[in-house]
Amino acid sequence: MLVPGGHATTIGDMTWTADEVGLIGAAGELEIAVRRTDGSLRRWVPIWVVVVGPQVYVRSWYRRDTGWFGQVLRTSRAAIRVPGLQADVAVSDVGVSMRAEVDAAYTSKYGPAGAESMVTDAAAATTLRLSRVAL
């Protein structure tokens, strides 16, 4: 979704431009690569993504300490890419605090049947906000 007026959108200390939010919102999925402590990236993993207003959210279908999800919880840093954009992000574990809005975004974007596994209690507990940062 584009933010009206094409202006930059601030998320805490982080800023996404309206064009970036539009590219992310239009993507069927994004790829995420967790940033290691030495700054290098782990492998790229495709995941579904939604935009709620100017904020970007991703979920796993269940909470775990392994794989990309567990790694990003430990580092809070990653890179994402969609067609036309690659960006470094800070990752915030928001859990169920935005449940209704993020559930609605998943259902709207992927359809009720497609989003079914992403709007469960287990999936909602994995909600992460991605905020734009400079490396």
TORDO-837988 format. One line per field, with one value per residue (C-alpha): residue number from 1; residue in three letters; z, x, y. Coordinates in steps of 0.02 Angstrom, whole numbers. Layout:
% residues N
pos <- c(NUM,...)
code <- c(ala,...)
pz <- c(Z,...)
px <- c(X,...)
py <- c(Y,...)
% end
This chain:
% residues 135
pos <- c(1,2,3,4,5,6,7,8,9,10,11,12,13,14,15,16,17,18,19,20,21,22,23,24,25,26,27,28,29,30,31,32,33,34,35,36,37,38,39,40,41,42,43,44,45,46,47,48,49,50,51,52,53,54,55,56,57,58,59,60,61,62,63,64,65,66,67,68,69,70,71,72,73,74,75,76,77,78,79,80,81,82,83,84,85,86,87,88,89,90,91,92,93,94,95,96,97,98,99,100,101,102,103,104,105,106,107,108,109,110,111,112,113,114,115,116,117,118,119,120,121,122,123,124,125,126,127,128,129,130,131,132,133,134,135)
code <- c(met,leu,val,pro,gly,gly,his,ala,thr,thr,ile,gly,asp,met,thr,trp,thr,ala,asp,glu,val,gly,leu,ile,gly,ala,ala,gly,glu,leu,glu,ile,ala,val,arg,arg,thr,asp,gly,ser,leu,arg,arg,trp,val,pro,ile,trp,val,val,val,val,gly,pro,gln,val,tyr,val,arg,ser,trp,tyr,arg,arg,asp,thr,gly,trp,phe,gly,gln,val,leu,arg,thr,ser,arg,ala,ala,ile,arg,val,pro,gly,leu,gln,ala,asp,val,ala,val,ser,asp,val,gly,val,ser,met,arg,ala,glu,val,asp,ala,ala,tyr,thr,ser,lys,tyr,gly,pro,ala,gly,ala,glu,ser,met,val,thr,asp,ala,ala,ala,ala,thr,thr,leu,arg,leu,ser,arg,val,ala,leu)
pz <- c(0,-40,90,22,-42,-80,75,187,328,498,603,769,719,552,387,238,85,11,-143,-34,60,-108,-176,-19,-12,-195,-178,-158,-40,11,42,210,257,440,472,571,708,587,465,336,281,305,158,83,135,50,166,151,194,231,253,382,350,339,435,366,451,426,517,530,544,716,843,851,906,745,562,503,638,786,710,681,858,921,808,774,608,431,249,142,-44,-161,-345,-356,-175,-58,117,288,427,615,672,818,897,916,951,959,990,810,788,714,591,533,522,413,302,276,237,117,25,18,29,172,116,77,239,349,426,450,556,691,872,843,688,768,910,781,711,673,620,495,510,381,440,363,377)
px <- c(0,61,55,-48,54,213,302,421,341,424,420,499,674,663,597,516,474,301,377,465,305,217,346,338,149,135,254,176,318,484,649,733,913,961,1116,1252,1349,1496,1380,1368,1199,1130,1036,884,716,550,408,238,231,92,83,-29,-28,156,218,284,246,295,247,301,163,228,353,519,698,773,779,765,636,743,897,812,744,923,1000,854,937,907,902,747,719,571,574,646,708,836,845,921,793,778,660,541,442,268,177,-11,-13,-70,-165,-329,-246,-113,-239,-350,-202,-154,-335,-357,-193,-189,-375,-465,-409,-230,-207,-289,-125,-61,-206,-203,-157,13,51,-8,116,257,217,373,382,518,586,702,878,1041,1181)
py <- c(0,173,306,453,599,500,564,468,372,364,206,251,307,215,279,191,294,279,197,66,27,12,-110,-217,-215,-265,-413,-585,-626,-553,-637,-613,-650,-638,-533,-622,-531,-510,-419,-558,-625,-799,-877,-792,-866,-822,-772,-688,-504,-379,-193,-110,77,124,-29,-193,-360,-541,-701,-880,-1009,-1058,-991,-1083,-1056,-1126,-1074,-895,-852,-905,-825,-657,-655,-670,-537,-419,-375,-436,-386,-401,-396,-383,-338,-162,-151,-224,-150,-177,-193,-196,-333,-307,-449,-375,-538,-516,-327,-292,-455,-393,-275,-398,-542,-431,-385,-569,-616,-471,-503,-693,-735,-825,-999,-945,-851,-983,-1046,-867,-804,-939,-904,-988,-883,-720,-747,-740,-567,-465,-282,-239,-62,17,53,110,-17)
% end
